[in-house]
Amino acid sequence: MSTTSLKLPDELKARLRTVAEARHTSAHAFMLESLQTAVVAAEQQLAFLADAEAAYEQMCESAEGYDAADVHRYIHARARGESAERPQPKPWRE
């Protein structure tokens, strides 16, 4: 395991210590947990953006997409526990 040094403003360091103590953990453990959570969230955001870019490219290549109203009806029906037919892609350009 490598060592990394962080320079924290005094106010943040004090808040960090207070929170860590309240959670019955060390400041070090709290920082590790916080960094792990932040990295996972950032990775998920990057994956989401990559998926969105791929979907956009596919839509541009196929010239097909989904009508938002159809998608909303489908999602709302499923959320209510109802079965619903999946929306079908439609041409969006000629």
C-alpha angles and dihedrals in degrees: 000000000000127000123238126187122216125194107213127188110249092244092054092046091053092049090048092052092048093051093045091051091049089053091047093241137108123267087242093055091046092051091049091051092046093049091048090052092047093049092049090049092049091048091050091050092050091049090049091051092047090051090049092050091049091049091050092050091049090050091050092049096046096037087220131116143157126267107242093222091054091050092048092050090050094048094046092049091050091047088055089053094251124136113245136180113251114249115257122229116253131200110260100185136034 
